[in-house]
Amino acid sequence: MPTYIYRNTFSRLTMHALDLESVRNDFLKTVTRRAPAHLELARRTLTRVSPARWQMEWNLPRWLGETFGLAQAIAREFVLSNVLGLVAIRLQDDLADGDVAIEEIDSANELARALYTAALEIYRPYFPRQAMFWTRVENYMREWRDATTMVNALNVSDLNELNAFESKAAQCLVQLGAPRKISAFAVCELTQPEKYPALNQLLDHAFIAAVLHDHAVDLDKDLRARRWNLFVAAVSSLPQSRAREQANRKRVAQAWLTRASPREYFQATLKHVECAQQLNRSLQIGGLDVYLDQLCLEVQRTHDTLSEQFANAFARMAEKLFNGQALSPRTTKGGTTSLASPPRSNQHFSRDKEEPWQPNSKNKRSHPKRSLTSHIESGS
């Protein structure tokens, strides 16, 4: 067994108390050393990928290290690599989405390249040039690049098959999440390589569920920004362009009125969470079990929140049509609009101030203020 791997009898919490603030500081030190001219852009982008919304990237090497026996110091280095890579990919996504100001396009490209290089260099002391690890890295990054162009081409028919792992839509999302598996593969290679096939499947299901949930959470924000959204694509075959924004809002509202499409979307999301949970029963990765339980609860909560929001909007519209006679919206508690109750954990994440988007949240982009359901109530 390599000398940098160890086991002891201390509790998990005592054995690996990871200081995320220290990781942030090391990230900024890396930028200062490699791309000092772009420090402010790096700082702004880092705030958009906080541990509250990106728990897997900030914690996975630690969770795996605790379970498989990797030294805390090495796991922490891999966390830093994850964060460097995460910000690099976030910048590239922003560039592809047209979300970078013209005067910062060159800076974003240069910073993304510098961060990606720094992320990979962290692994060089542990894997020689001829190691299979580097082939995996190349393959995972190629899968991600291919998926970034494929995902926007997914249509209603593709997304109706999201619950099937072998479907085109699910496999596209798997490829989109390929870079997050780099640190997982590294930990397994240094500790217990035989665990990786099952872990790979677990991460695929977890990432599919996380992406589906994020797109549901960001539904209103993406519609305002005219950014492509999986949930919209699942219920509307129209292009997600400025000219079609209001038409797509109506398609989303109609989907919630009929209930079928949103329910299928969220049930597919929960199915992938449950597949990941089942795989983790044999792997017993502490921390990841809590994350999956929390994700299950968040999926249920997002479904119920959106369902209630649209039900109330339809009730208000009906009240206007029927001369002020109030009609009670269908409740999401114990009624037909709720999904199956997800499994709960006795543990919960301590969340920082950044919360997932909720309807009527003030944390929006600077687009004209128009709620997700305002066109229903106005009749537009």
Protein Blocks (a to p, Z undefined) as FASTA:
>chain_A
ZZkbccdfbdfklmmccdfklmmmmmmmmmmmmmmmlmmmmmmmmmmmcfklmmmlmmmm
mmmmmmnopafklmmmmmmmmmmmmmmmmmmmmmmnopacfklmmmmmmmmmmmmmmmmm
mmmmmmcfklmklmmmmmmmmmmmmmmmmmmmpcfklmmmmmpmkbmklmmmmmmmmmmm
mmmmmmmmmmmmmlmmmmmmmmmmmmmmmmmmmmmmmmmmmmmnopacfklmmmocbdcd
fklmmmmmmmmmmmmmnommmmmmmmmmmmmmmmmmmmmmmnopghjlmmmmmmmmmmmm
mmmmmmmmmmmmmmmmmmmmngopacddddfehpakbccdddddfbdcdddfbdcddehi
abbcddddddfklmmmnoZZ
